[in-house]
């Protein structure tokens, strides 16, 4: 069987071979339907001015010489969901359980440092959500000079915490109950690293500019405290200038085109856009990285690897879990989505549960087989 798209004939066996090639090169499983993959290949052939699928295979096989080739091909075909506080249980556990535990353990050992990695951060919403949760959880003024997310509005913190009347509140921490932190005697040094395979996604994350619709689920007080409005309801001058300078902006959460909105004039779509405020942005650094071929970037107290494992082959999942175990500090925490459960014997991670969310801790005396 074959498919004819945009003047190119794409055979079914070529699509199967392409899936295998991508898996061998990146460890990523392309789980999209053949029709979607064929359409993507046809668009790629046209955009790159290539004559046939043979040229695509040749280019992908030589990707070791050109590291940007594979991410460029995968951009638009990976089904990557993103959004602010997509996993409220994880943010709730971080703010109300993990951060108080880390503070208690670190506060007597000199300067309090907190390093968190958002591995597979997409267009940055997860990394910024972590930063917002930390600013709300830590004592005001003690996160690299950032204040609590409720500080810019006299009633902001109360509004955010009472939004749902429950402990999650869209992922914003509630320090009035379990896990309350003592007033800090020294500032925290917080560093959040966000990484993703796609350079286009990292470019959006570094920009920190999002359409108002992407923030629909956040409490108004959090939006006021953490974002600055750009443009107006009709796509006014400020928004247009921002769009022409910076290109695309993140859009829908369904993963199509990785949340990018683009147009022939590189202008932002109509409506207001919001820019992450500098005090939140200053906590985060973004890097392009293939998790199956990572560059060592240090040890972390917490690693978020949400919705990444389903995209990897079984072999790559095991290898990635070994690396994440190694990259965690003893006593560090691994956060996965609730559909990604680790086995009871998996790499000496110990499951913990807080308010219905299960996460994993690397024991302080970690198994020698996997390093400290």
Order of alpha helices (4+ residues) and beta strands (2+ residues): beta-beta-alpha-alpha-alpha-alpha-alpha-alpha-beta-alpha-alpha-beta-alpha-beta-alpha-beta-alpha-beta-beta-beta-alpha-beta-beta-alpha-beta-beta-beta
